[in-house]
Each structure stands twice: as structure tokens, then as C-alpha cells.
Amino acid sequence: MLDRILGGLFGVAIGDALGATTEFMSQKEIEKEHGIVDDIIGGGCWDVLPGETTDDTAMTIAVAKGIITNRNNPIDDMGKEFLKWKNTDPKDIGITIRVVFDRFNGNWFEAAKSAHDYLDGKSAGNGSLMRCLPIALAYPKLDKIEELTIAHSKMTHYDDLASEACVIYNRIAYRVLNNEDLKSSILDEIKNTRYEKNAASKPDCPPDGFVVNSMKWVLYWLLNSDTFEEVIIGATNMGGDSDTIAAIAGGLKGLEVGYEKLPNHFKDKLLDKAKLNELAHQLHEIREQETLNT
């Protein structure tokens, strides 16, 4: 279990670090400048250092810290961690989350609704999907996972499309953590949802920040790739919101293969590897405590 939890957290961060190089580029621009990006080299629109991660990993860490601080009711503490991160003046904050921060006055859910209205109803970004995995890592009971997954998404993303994708994602994670096959877990969880039709076919939408489009690309790479490397390298070289899509897909694939089977040359380059290792152990401890209490 600890190996899987480590694999999930490191999978998110590796996808983020790899994809940061190509974020907002087109596939043709990537081919012209890099040929193919298959290693963590940094650069990109945020001029990241090799092994540096972006908001995807930072907010995933914030969710994990909120759970560790108060596992019984972590939402407020997640919010405190979001604000701590914002106050570090990060290079990259997503549009929806930035607007929520601007409107936050003590109540996350009111701020999310205000941001939704300000954005003309367009609050279905992928910013809650990219950070939701620690909830599935920490809690063994599916009803608790679903409850917190929805609430954590609604803190910043008012649109139900965002929380819907997060729930499907964490239900898949729940299955994998219970030793089910990743691809069959995906197919089971997307039955009778907007993601069922042609899930294994290349999506006819851009790999952008709209949560439905991001989820379709995540599912495509997971259903059509056998190895962790294939998943994150494929997502990285499509461009668009490549770091986020690679991070989201990398989380589930990392969960499946486990930490020990992740490539060392990726793991060793991460600048946050010590922090990720510490958080994984703490989430594992919470999971064990939660299991004893069920």
C-alpha cells in the first residue's frame, strides 16, 4: 500500500515536471523545438528548473497537508494550505483558482460561486481534478472519498463537471488501491457517463484546461499505454495543458505500477522528492488509522 501511495504522489509530480516543458505549445511546435520530450529538462513557458514542478503538484501537496492536519474534517485546512501556497507568489495559478483567491473572504464555497458568475459560468477547469488524488490515498472508505472529493472540488470549482470528473477519478484510484486492474477499473467507472463513448479513441477535442477535455485525454493515454513512461511522455508531447494532463494521468498510472517501478531517472530529478516521500508516509499512516476505525 505504501508503495502504491508513493507511486501515486510521485506519478503526479513526474508528469507535472515533464509536461511543464511543453505547456501551451502545439504538437508541431514541440516537434520543431524538441523532437520529442522524454526526460525532465525544465524550461518551457514558466522557465522551470529541471525537476521543478508547478501548481499541479503544489496544490496536490496542499490537499495532502490539509488531510494530515485534520483528517476528520480537512476542508478548512486544505483552504489554509491553498492560501499559504498563494502567498509564496507561485509562477503559475490557474485562471479559475486565481479568480477564487481574489474573491475569497472566509468562505470558499461562496468564493467559488462568485468566481463562477464572474467567469460567465465557465468554472469547469481541471484545477480540482489535478489535486484530488490524496483524498483517495488517505481514506479507505468510498463514501468518505466521494464526500470529500466533491467538497474539495466545490471550494474552487463551482461547476458540477469538475466534481464529477474528480469523483470518477478517485473511484478509479479506490479500485486500483484495492488491487484491481487500472484499465478495467477505468472502463467500469466510466460506464453510463459522458466519458464512456469512444474512451479508447483519440479525443476530438484539444488537450486544454476544460475538465471534460482533460479527462478524455487522461483516459485515452491510460487506456492506450502499457508503461508509465508511455503515459506521461504521450501526454507531454501533445502540448496544450500538458503538465496537468500528464500529472493527472501520471497519478493513476503511478498508483498502478508503484513507486519502486517508477523510473529512477525521473524520481531522482524531482526537487520536491523529500517532501513527497514524507507526505506519502503520513497519508499511509492516516489510511491505516482510518482502516482500524472502520
Disulfide bonds with the S-S distance in Angstrom:
none
